[in-house]
Amino acid sequence: MHAAAVVLFALTYIVFAFGKVPGTRIDRPTAAFAGAVLMIAVGAITPRQALESIDFNTIILLFAM
């Protein structure tokens, strides 16, 4: 397992726990997106794996609500 992936996951999870990063405009959705992009950037997952991990049924449900 990549050490960078563990650190990125932990930082993202901390933002989820607190809701936002004080003094910045980084909130949960921003942290999720940045975490996903950085996981690809550091090579923890491939772009193909990232695309395959998206549950499009859930995305459609959320947009339909």
C-alpha positions as CSV (number, residue, x, y, z in Angstrom):
1,M,0.0,0.0,0.0
2,H,1.3,3.5,-0.8
3,A,2.1,5.6,2.2
4,A,0.9,8.7,0.3
5,A,-2.5,7.0,-0.3
6,V,-2.8,6.3,3.5
7,V,-2.0,10.0,4.3
8,L,-4.4,11.3,1.6
9,F,-7.1,9.0,2.9
10,A,-6.5,10.1,6.5
11,L,-6.6,13.8,5.6
12,T,-9.7,13.5,3.6
13,Y,-11.4,11.5,6.3
14,I,-10.5,14.2,8.9
15,V,-12.2,16.8,6.6
16,F,-15.3,14.6,6.5
17,A,-15.3,14.3,10.3
18,F,-15.1,18.1,10.8
19,G,-17.1,19.2,7.8
20,K,-14.6,21.7,6.5
21,V,-11.1,23.0,6.9
22,P,-11.1,26.1,9.1
23,G,-10.0,29.2,7.4
24,T,-10.5,27.8,3.9
25,R,-13.3,27.1,1.5
26,I,-12.6,23.4,1.6
27,D,-15.7,21.4,2.6
28,R,-16.7,17.7,2.3
29,P,-17.4,17.7,-1.5
30,T,-14.3,19.6,-2.3
31,A,-12.2,17.3,-0.1
32,A,-13.8,14.2,-1.7
33,F,-13.0,15.5,-5.2
34,A,-9.4,16.6,-4.3
35,G,-8.8,13.3,-2.5
36,A,-9.9,11.3,-5.6
37,V,-7.8,13.4,-7.9
38,L,-4.7,13.2,-5.7
39,M,-5.1,9.4,-5.3
40,I,-4.9,9.2,-9.1
41,A,-2.0,11.7,-9.2
42,V,0.1,9.7,-6.7
43,G,-0.6,6.4,-8.5
44,A,-2.6,4.8,-5.7
45,I,-5.3,3.9,-8.3
46,T,-5.5,4.2,-12.0
47,P,-8.0,6.4,-13.8
48,R,-9.7,3.2,-15.0
49,Q,-10.1,1.9,-11.5
50,A,-11.5,5.3,-10.4
51,L,-14.1,5.2,-13.2
52,E,-15.0,1.6,-12.4
53,S,-15.6,2.5,-8.7
54,I,-18.3,5.1,-9.5
55,D,-21.8,3.9,-8.8
56,F,-23.7,5.7,-11.5
57,N,-27.1,4.4,-10.1
58,T,-26.4,6.4,-6.9
59,I,-25.3,9.5,-8.9
60,I,-28.5,9.3,-10.9
61,L,-30.6,8.9,-7.7
62,L,-28.9,11.9,-6.1
63,F,-29.4,14.1,-9.1
64,A,-33.0,13.0,-9.3
65,M,-33.8,14.0,-5.7
